[in-house]
């Protein structure tokens, strides 16, 4: 049998999901002979080596904001190597726009969560079988186009959170799914409204192995709403949360645990003084990421946020009183927002800074798979850009708001094209 290799095209914004998928591949007994590489920059030398030695699979995790770069790269690879490589796409944009990926040169697309589906696809490719028999895998000849909700959900405990064999060790995803269905977010479309948690036993097992094998001394936990750990996602479960933190910080050799800070987030209505004081006694992070999103109760209600502005401000005050620096997420240009409301949201950012908080700014982007995917992109006026730029220069605001206007326009045009092509979404 000729050697097989898998080149995982990684990018800083998708490195966490790639680490988890490589961890699944390297622990699958069917794939022990598979050479796995995950270069940040995929060079011709990488591809040529794989093609020369045997069969080559190139996998991309595709986010909606990366499509232009990835599609150009796929086109170059296809033109140069033809059918000597097999191109596989997965990730958020692939689940929402599978036909689009296939039209630009991908051979197969994985829809939904990849821990079970992707290893099955790779195993089929290595054995010469047809991957299209796998639920959640589509190709150009597919007649059925499932959505993520049609694919069985993943039990996180059955899969590793990172790739110890390849020494790609990163944060541990402790919670997946969100019940709130905010209209600007594609998480409910991708991972469902049922909240699932990795068990404390699984988390501590992998932490101990990472310490032993990779010298892991600092752990980050990932969650769409950190304070929901252990429950169904609609309210905090303080005792279960403390069990997670207490047992994790007991792992010998692990010096620090980070939880509730970027890239995770906490919903403001989950924040209470006792919970944050408990959190502060265990975690190493001195900041906590709070999703407020707007200064307008009307806009929050339109976006289906299920909290109001006062709950957000109360969470900020509690965080400050508990010794955390709140980093407050704000989205500018949400659907239905007036110019006055936009300016009021920016004014709120200044108020937050005066209180001792920092802000994290976004311009609304119509993400495929979200309820707002057909809404027009967010736009800033010159005064808004000036004031946000002032906050950024003072290091009081982080985030890619300055480039997201262009990305939002690009996504808007792509969404219109997909609608015209009857792309399933």
C-alpha positions in Angstrom: 0.0 0.0 0.0 1.4 3.4 -0.9 1.9 6.0 1.8 -0.9 8.4 2.6 -0.6 11.9 4.0 -3.0 14.5 5.2 -2.1 18.1 5.0 -4.2 20.2 7.4 -4.2 23.7 6.2 -4.2 25.7 9.5 -4.9 29.3 10.2 -4.6 31.2 13.6 -8.4 31.6 13.7 -9.1 27.9 13.2 -6.2 26.3 15.1 -8.3 25.1 18.0 -10.7 23.1 15.9 -7.8 21.7 13.8 -6.0 20.6 17.0 -9.1 18.7 18.1 -9.6 17.0 14.7 -6.0 16.0 14.5 -6.3 14.5 18.0 -9.2 12.4 16.8 -7.3 11.2 13.7 -4.1 10.2 15.6 -6.1 8.1 18.1 -8.1 6.2 15.4 -6.6 2.7 14.9 -7.5 2.7 11.2 -5.3 5.6 10.5 -2.1 4.6 12.2 -0.1 4.7 8.9 -1.4 8.2 8.0 1.2 10.9 8.1 -0.5 14.1 9.4 1.1 17.6 8.9 -0.5 20.9 9.9 1.6 23.8 8.4 0.6 27.4 9.0 1.8 28.1 5.5 1.1 25.4 2.9 4.0 25.4 0.5 4.4 23.7 -2.9 7.2 21.7 -1.3 4.8 20.3 1.2 2.3 19.3 -1.5 4.9 18.0 -3.9 6.4 15.8 -1.2 3.0 14.3 -0.3 2.1 13.7 -4.0 5.4 12.1 -4.7 5.2 9.7 -1.8 1.6 8.6 -2.4 -1.9 9.8 -2.0 -2.4 13.3 -0.6 -5.4 14.8 1.2 -5.5 18.5 1.8 -8.1 19.6 4.4 -9.3 23.2 5.1 -11.4 24.4 8.0 -13.3 27.2 6.3 -14.6 30.2 8.2 -16.8 32.7 6.3 -14.3 35.5 6.7 -11.6 33.4 5.1 -13.3 32.3 1.9 -11.5 34.6 -0.5 -8.0 33.5 0.6 -8.9 29.8 0.8 -10.7 29.7 -2.6 -7.8 31.3 -4.3 -5.5 28.8 -2.7 -7.7 25.9 -3.7 -7.9 27.1 -7.3 -4.0 27.3 -7.5 -3.6 23.8 -6.0 -6.3 22.3 -8.3 -4.8 23.9 -11.4 -1.3 22.6 -10.5 -2.0 19.2 -9.1 -5.3 18.2 -10.7 -6.7 14.9 -9.3 -3.4 14.0 -7.6 -4.7 15.7 -4.5 -8.1 15.3 -2.7 -9.4 18.5 -1.3 -11.7 18.3 1.8 -13.5 21.3 3.4 -15.2 21.6 6.7 -15.9 24.2 9.3 -18.6 26.8 9.7 -18.8 28.1 6.1 -18.6 24.6 4.7 -21.7 23.6 6.7 -23.7 26.6 5.5 -22.5 26.7 1.9 -21.4 23.2 0.8 -22.2 23.7 -2.9 -20.1 26.8 -2.9 -17.0 24.9 -1.7 -17.6 22.2 -4.3 -18.0 24.7 -7.1 -14.5 26.2 -6.4 -12.7 22.9 -6.4 -13.2 20.9 -3.2 -13.9 17.2 -3.7 -15.8 16.6 -0.4 -17.4 18.7 2.2 -18.0 17.7 5.9 -21.2 19.2 7.2 -21.6 19.8 11.0 -19.4 18.5 13.7 -16.3 16.7 12.5 -15.1 14.5 15.3 -17.0 11.4 14.0 -17.5 12.3 10.3 -14.0 13.4 9.3 -12.1 10.3 10.4 -14.8 8.2 8.6 -14.2 10.2 5.4 -10.4 9.8 5.7 -10.7 6.1 6.3 -12.9 5.7 3.2 -10.4 7.6 1.1 -7.5 5.5 2.3 -9.4 2.2 1.6 -10.7 3.4 -1.8 -14.3 3.3 -0.7 -17.0 5.9 -1.5 -17.1 8.6 1.3 -20.5 9.8 0.1 -22.2 7.0 2.0 -21.2 8.8 5.3 -24.0 10.9 6.7 -22.7 14.5 6.7 -20.3 14.1 3.8 -21.3 15.6 0.4 -19.7 15.8 -3.0 -20.6 17.0 -6.5 -22.7 13.9 -7.1 -24.7 14.2 -3.9 -28.5 14.3 -4.1 -29.1 14.9 -0.4 -27.8 18.1 1.2 -28.1 17.7 5.0 -27.9 20.5 7.5 -25.9 20.2 10.8 -29.1 19.5 12.7 -29.6 16.4 10.6 -26.2 14.9 11.8 -26.1 13.1 15.2 -24.5 15.3 17.8 -21.1 14.6 19.3 -20.4 13.4 22.8 -17.3 15.4 23.7 -16.1 12.8 26.2 -15.5 10.3 23.3 -12.9 12.4 21.7 -9.6 14.1 22.7 -9.6 17.9 22.9 -6.2 18.3 21.2 -3.4 16.3 19.5 -0.9 15.0 22.0 0.7 12.7 19.4 1.6 15.6 17.1 2.2 17.9 20.1 -0.5 20.3 19.0 -1.9 21.2 22.4 -4.3 24.1 22.9 -7.4 25.1 24.8 -10.0 22.5 25.9 -13.5 23.0 24.7 -15.6 22.3 27.8 -19.0 23.3 26.5 -20.6 23.1 23.0 -24.0 24.4 21.9 -26.1 27.4 22.9 -29.9 27.6 23.7 -30.3 31.3 23.1 -30.3 31.6 19.3 -29.0 35.1 19.0 -29.8 36.2 15.5 -26.3 37.4 14.6 -24.6 34.1 15.7 -24.3 30.9 13.7 -23.5 28.7 16.7 -27.1 27.4 17.0 -27.0 26.4 13.3 -23.6 24.7 13.6 -23.7 22.9 17.0 -27.3 23.1 18.0 -29.3 24.5 20.8 -28.7 21.5 23.1 -25.8 22.3 25.4 -23.2 19.6 26.0 -20.3 19.6 28.4 -17.1 17.7 28.5 -17.1 15.9 31.9 -14.8 16.9 34.7 -13.3 13.4 34.6 -12.5 13.7 30.9 -11.1 17.3 31.3 -8.8 16.3 34.2 -7.6 13.2 32.3 -6.5 15.2 29.3 -5.0 17.9 31.4 -2.8 15.4 33.2 -1.7 13.7 30.0 -0.9 17.1 28.5 1.2 18.0 31.5 3.0 14.7 31.4 3.6 14.5 27.6 3.8 18.1 26.5 4.9 20.0 29.5 1.5 21.8 29.6 1.4 24.2 32.5 -1.4 26.6 31.5 -4.9 25.5 30.5 -7.5 27.5 28.7 -11.2 26.4 28.7 -13.4 27.2 25.8 -17.1 27.8 26.1 -19.8 30.0 24.3 -21.0 30.9 27.8 -18.5 29.9 30.5 -20.8 30.3 33.5 -23.3 27.7 32.0 -20.9 24.8 32.6 -22.7 21.7 33.9 -26.3 22.7 33.2 -28.7 23.0 30.3 -27.4 26.5 29.4 -30.3 28.6 30.6 -28.9 29.3 34.1 -25.7 29.0 36.0 -24.9 25.8 38.0 -22.4 27.2 40.6 -21.7 23.9 42.3 -20.9 22.1 39.0 -18.8 25.0 37.9 -16.8 25.0 41.1 -16.3 21.2 40.8 -14.8 21.8 37.3 -12.4 24.5 38.6 -11.5 22.8 41.8 -10.6 19.4 40.2 -8.8 21.1 37.3 -6.6 23.2 39.4 -5.7 20.1 41.5 -3.9 18.5 38.4 -0.3 18.1 39.4 2.0 20.2 37.3 -0.7 22.5 36.0 0.1 26.0 37.2 -2.7 28.1 35.8 -6.3 27.8 34.5 -7.9 30.5 32.3 -11.7 30.5 32.1 -14.3 33.2 31.1 -11.8 35.3 29.3 -11.4 35.7 25.5 -12.0 33.7 23.3 -14.7 32.5 25.7 -17.4 34.7 27.0 -20.0 35.0 29.8 -23.6 36.1 29.4 -24.3 39.1 31.6 -27.4 37.7 33.3 -25.3 34.8 34.5 -23.0 37.1 36.5 -23.4 37.3 40.2 -21.1 38.4 43.0 -20.8 34.9 44.6 -20.1 33.2 41.2 -17.4 35.7 40.2 -15.8 35.6 43.6 -15.6 31.8 43.4 -14.2 32.1 39.9 -11.6 34.6 41.0 -10.3 32.1 43.7 -9.4 29.5 41.0 -8.6 31.2 37.7 -5.4 32.9 36.6 -7.1 35.4 34.2 -7.7 38.9 35.6 -10.2 39.8 32.9 -13.7 38.4 32.1 -15.3 38.7 28.6 -18.9 39.9 28.9 -21.3 39.9 25.9 -23.4 43.1 26.0 -23.5 43.9 22.3 -25.6 47.1 22.3 -26.7 50.0 24.4 -30.3 49.6 23.1 -32.8 47.3 24.7 -34.8 47.5 21.5 -31.8 46.2 19.4 -31.0 43.5 22.0 -34.6 42.3 21.8 -34.6 42.3 18.0 -31.4 40.2 18.1 -33.0 37.7 20.5 -30.4 38.3 23.2 -32.6 37.5 26.2 -31.0 40.2 28.4 -31.2 43.9 28.7 -28.6 46.7 29.0 -29.0 47.1 32.8 -28.2 43.4 33.3 -25.0 44.1 31.2 -24.0 47.1 33.3 -24.7 45.2 36.5 -22.4 42.4 35.3 -19.7 45.0 34.6 -20.0 46.5 38.1 -19.9 43.0 39.7 -16.9 42.0 37.7 -15.0 45.2 38.8 -16.0 44.6 42.4 -14.8 41.0 42.2 -11.3 42.0 41.0 -11.8 41.4 37.3 -11.3 43.8 34.4 -14.5 43.4 32.3 -13.8 43.2 28.5 -17.2 44.1 27.1 -18.2 42.8 23.6 -20.1 45.3 21.5 -21.5 44.9 17.9 -22.0 48.1 15.8 -24.4 48.3 12.9 -26.8 45.5 14.0 -29.9 45.1 11.9 -32.5 47.8 12.7 -30.0 50.0 14.6 -30.5 53.7 13.9 -27.6 56.2 13.6 -28.6 57.6 17.0 -28.4 54.1 18.6 -25.1 53.5 17.0 -23.7 56.6 18.5 -25.2 55.7 21.9 -23.5 52.3 21.8 -20.2 54.0 21.2 -20.9 56.5 23.9 -21.6 53.6 26.2 -18.1 52.3 25.4 -16.6 55.5 26.7 -18.7 55.1 29.9 -17.5 51.6 30.3 -13.9 52.7 30.0 -14.4 55.4 32.6 -15.7 52.7 34.9 -12.5 50.7 34.5 -13.6 48.3 31.8 -12.2 47.6 28.4 -14.2 47.0 25.2 -14.1 44.6 22.3 -15.6 46.0 19.1 -17.2 44.3 16.1 -19.0 45.5 13.0 -22.1 43.4 12.3 -21.4 40.7 9.7 -24.2 38.7 8.1 -22.7 35.3 8.9 -24.0 32.3 6.8 -26.1 30.0 9.0 -27.2 32.8 11.3 -30.7 34.1 11.4 -29.4 37.5 10.3 -27.5 36.1 7.3 -29.8 37.9 4.8 -29.6 41.3 6.6 -27.5 44.1 5.2 -23.9 44.5 6.6 -23.1 46.9 9.4 -21.8 50.3 8.4 -20.0 53.0 10.4 -20.1 56.7 9.7 -17.0 58.9 9.9 -17.8 60.1 13.4 -18.2 56.5 14.7 -14.9 55.5 13.0 -13.1 58.5 14.6 -14.4 57.7 18.1 -13.7 53.9 17.8 -10.2 54.7 16.5 -9.7 56.9 19.6 -10.6 54.1 21.9 -8.3 51.7 20.0 -5.3 54.1 20.1 -5.8 54.4 23.8 -5.7 50.6 24.1 -9.2 50.6 25.5 -10.8 48.7 22.6 -9.6 45.6 20.9 -11.2 43.6 18.0 -11.1 43.7 14.2 -13.9 46.3 13.8 -11.7 48.4 11.5 -11.5 45.6 8.9 -14.9 44.1 9.4 -16.8 46.6 7.4 -15.2 45.3 4.3 -15.6 41.7 5.3 -19.3 42.4 6.1 -19.8 43.8 2.6 -18.1 40.8 1.0 -20.2 38.4 3.0 -23.3 40.3 2.0 -22.5 39.9 -1.7 -21.6 36.2 -1.2 -24.9 35.6 0.6 -26.9 37.2 -2.3 -25.0 35.0 -4.8 -25.7 31.9 -2.7 -29.4 32.8 -2.6 -29.5 33.1 -6.3 -27.8 29.7 -6.6 -30.4 28.1 -4.3 -27.6 27.1 -1.9 -29.0 25.2 1.1 -28.7 27.1 4.3 
